[in-house]
Amino acid sequence: MMSQELLYLFGSVVILLVLIAVQASSTILVNGLKWGFSARDVPAREDAFSGRAKRALNNHIEGLLLFGFSILMIEVSDLNSSLTTMGGALYFWARLAYAPVYLIGIPVLRTLIWAVSLIGILIELYVIAVTGF
């Protein structure tokens, strides 16, 4: 059975897949199917939503790299604890809220939610730094 931390990592990968689908669909809607099936030698045009979808996707990838590697270090080092579970929960639930808030375009709330996900990552890194060495 997977640890709670790995389940949060799995959920974060699912969020990534959804964001990829949203970004790709919105970009194709703006540029047309012909562009979508092309070699994409011509850069994509963006409207406000497809631009936000692209930025939300890139932001999620950046956070997922930090979170994913942190969780894997915790798992292989057997550092799981209630603190790492809480960090995972903070990251996952914040990222789940972040995606629609970013896509809708709510600026201040988006930043606050992002900060909560960063706290989740920092908790994981703290546990690694304090107990893993």
N, C-alpha and C positions, 0 to 999 in steps of 0.2 A: 504494500500500500504506500502511496506517495505521502510525503510529509505535507503539512499545510503550506510551507514555503514553496514547495514545488507546484502545488496546486495553484498558488497565486502566480507563479511564473507561467504555468500553462494558460491560465486565464489571460495573462498579459499578452501571450502570443496570439490568442484568439482575438483580442482587441486589435492587434497588429493586422491580422488578416482582414478584419472588418474595415479598418482604415485604408488598407490597400484597395479593397473593392470600392469604397466610397471615392477615394482619390481617382482611381482609374475611370470609374463611371462618370464622375463629374467632368473630368478632362475630356473624355470622349463626347459627352453631351455638348460641350463648348466647341470642340473642334470637328466633330462629325465622325461617322463610322469609317469613311475613307481614310481620314488621318489615323484613326485607331488601328486600322489594319495595314498601314503603311510602314515603311522603314523609319519613319519619324525623323527624316532629315530636316524637316522644317520644325522649329521649336513650337511647342504647344502655346496657344493663347490661353489666358486665364481670365475668368471672371472672379468676382469677390469670393464666391463659395469654393470654386476649384482651387484658388490660391490658398484659402484657409485649410482646405483638405490636404493640400501638399505640405503646408507648414506643420499641420497637426501630425501627419504621418512622419515627417522628418524628426519632429520633436519626440514622438513616441519611440522611434528607433534609437535615438540618442539615450533616452532614459532606460529603455529596455536593455541596451548593452551594459550599462552600469548595474542595473538591477539583476539581470540574468547572470552575469559573472559573479556578482556578490553571492547570489543564492547558490550557485554551483560551488563556490569556495566553502560556504557554510555546510553544504551537504557532504562534500568529500572530506571535510575536516571534522565532521560530526559535532558542529557547534550549534545545532538547533536548540532553541530555548523559547520561552514565552516572549522574550524580547525580539528575537528574530521573526517569530510569528506575527508580532505586532507590527514590526517594520514592513513585513510582506503585505499585511492587511492594509496598512496606510498607503503603500505604493499602489497596490492593485485597485482599491476602491477610489483613490484619487484619480488614477488614470482612467478608470471607467467613467467617472464624472467629467474628467477633463476633455475627452474626445467630443462629446456633444456640445459642451460649453464653448469649446474652440470653434467648432463647425458653425454654431449659431452666431458666434462673433461677440461674446460677452467679455470685454477686455479685463476688467479688474478681477472679477471672479475667477477667470481663467488663470491669472497669475497666482492667486491665493491657492487654488487647487493644485497648481504645479508645485508650489512651495511645500504642500503637504506630501506630495509624492517624493520630493527631494528629501524631506525628513525621513521618510521610509527607507530610502537608499542610505542615508547617513547613519541610521540606526544599524543597518546591516554591516556597513563598513566599520562602525565603532566596535561591534561585537568581534569582527574579524581581527581588528587591530589590538583589542584588549585581551582577548582570550585565545586568539589563533597563533600567536607568536611565542 
